[in-house]
Amino acid sequence: MIAIQLHNPRELKRIDVADPGDPKSGEIRVNVRRIGVCGTDWHSFAGNQPFFEYPRILGHELGVEVAAIGPDAETNLQIGDRCSVEPYLNDSQSPASRLGRTNCCESLRVLGVHMDGGMCPHLVLPAHKLHRSESLGLDALALVETLCIGAHGCERAVLQSADRVLVIGAGPIGLSAYQFAQLEADKVILADVSTARLRFCQKQLGIDQTLLLKPGEVDAQLEEAFSGRPTVIMDATGHPGSMEQSFKFSGHGGRIVFLGIVQGDLSFSDPEFHRKELTVMASRNAPAMTFHHVIAQLESGRVDARPWITHRLDLEEVPDKLPALEGDPGLLKAMVEIN
């Protein structure tokens, strides 16, 4: 069967790979129908994604259909069910997993990053990594994983209604954090340095609480926007300068959640950090309960990420057409289809 492999940075190939075959005990075979292209894929394409090795079949934002169920699979899934995939394969006996932190297991392997992913027609996966919805379409199911990143960041922040939340970075991860922060906090502002991106969010997504960050003016901008300082900053930029500035921009007693990841070290003023008694958290992937929460919010209509999809590609078009989207100012989310 055909698969799309990132052979080297900026080198995508159509390759033939063996069919995964029938599912074994505890496994389920799925037909892959939708693959979202995320920031991790773009960083891997550019050659600057941590923990990534080449060559690799991409794809971890997946909307799938159940095709076959292996023996002794503890599941209530049936043939034809549509599911989102939790693409984080963990060791259930690891110390982190036994504490419920499956998303940051010591030996975690992520589909499309540490092992070959879902940019191919068929996969065999552990049954417990599939999360069904009876009402969501395949596009929405492929977007669940992205939404889980932002939703888990909000879980890490333990948001309260009185919080004043600044989400920095208006890409899909920042948008996912914004959507779920709005469910908990009374004041949430989405900030970016791109006028075009914020205009898209305003016009196409209906987001009116936005802030165009201007160099040298951010202090004054935040004071005006929040009548003080944010109590929570969620940085989804993956930019070291932005992440380091979060320590300066946070209010006293604030929480900082880093949704992005950079190569290298970050630095901050310890007196500033100590004076404000800040709490700083990483947020990596998401556990199964977050997938359940996100799917429930999508099913209820309180969250909808489908308007994020700006480009569509067939699987076989990916090597030829996807590279041209890099840097496209109109790109928010590309969706790969397999019909």
Buried (B, 14 or more C-beta within 10 A) or exposed (E): EEBBBBEEBEBBBBBEBEEBEEBEEBBBBBBBBBBBBBBBBBBBBEEEBEEBEEEBBBBBBBBBBBBBBBEEBEBEBEEEBBBBBBBBBBBEEBEBBEEEBBBBBEEBBBBBBBBBBBBBBBBBBBBBBBBBBEEBBBBBBBBBBBBBBBBBBBBBBEBEEEBBBBBBBBBBBBBBBBBBBBBBBEBBBBBBBBEEBBEBBBEEBEBEBBBBBEEEEBEEBBEEBBEEBBBBBBBBBBBBEBBBBBBBBBBEEBBBBBBBBBEEEEEBEEEEBEEBEBBBBEBBBBBBEBBEBBBEBBBEEEBBBBEBBBBEBEBEBBBEBBEEBEEEEEBBBBBBBBE
